[in-house]
Amino acid sequence: MKWFRFGPEGHERIGALDASGQLRDLSADVPDLHLPSLGLDGLRRLSKLKPEAYPLVPGKPRLGVPYTGISKFVAIGLNYADHAAEAGLPLPKEPIVFLKATTCISGPDDPVLLPPGSVKTDWEVELGVVIGRTARHVSEGEALSYVAGYSVVNDVSEREYQIERGGTWDKGKGCDTFGPIGPYLVTSDEVPDPQALDLWLDVNDVRRQSGSTATMIFGVAQIVSYVSRFMTLLPGDIICTGTPPGVGMGMKPPRFLKPGDVMRLGITGLGEQRQVVK
């Protein structure tokens, strides 16, 4: 099932794609897609609904974050060897883990706002892994059974804040609007192999990033297992898993976002995002 939420911010309703890719309004029977309440079992029960039996969503509504209840927004850094090379950094021996503030989360097509005075805001298309049940010290072999589904994430990053201002990366990762998620929560049964997905990102219709999750240094199962050793993952938590090469920081000379730029990005089978920079 491909779930989405649509409507004005704070007043979204629940929908799902039908077999032909049309938006259907399931809000009559699904008042909210709150993963901490539903859990993996509840989400599976809802996935038995037939979207074709519900009314079409009229027009072209705003799409919000596809589910609610995100307590943690975990991120993995330098998880593609070619991205580490363009950043001039050594390959990590273990996953690099940092947190994005949950206040940075926004809908997949909402504007990205440059922080006042920012001149080094960058783009990063990433696979988001959505946790479906409480994960604590899980084995790599069991890790994928804790995954509810997947979503597209743009890990927007302010490189000066991240690299030049001292301390950890978190400063450059958690600004408002720096975490677009969606358009869909695609349940894990529709993604048989998360290590076989193509990712891409365009800026102003120019392809900047193109890669595959097959080239991750640490795969999804490794990441879920690893992170669960250091923090309890709850239903609704999301992990973005690193970005392929082609970020602005790695260009020669570097190129960063400016007002009016348009980002488009997507992942095989998970849908596309579009953000205007303001």
Helices and strands as residue ranges (DSSP letters): E 2-6, E 13-17, E 23-25, H 35-46, G 51-53, E 63-64, E 73-77, H 81-86, E 96-100, G 102-104, E 105-106, E 121-122, E 125-131, G 143-146, E 147-154, E 157-158, H 159-159, I 160-164, G 169-172, E 179-180, E 185-187, G 188-190, E 198-203, E 206-212, G 213-215, H 220-228, E 238-240, G 248-250, E 262-267, E 271-276
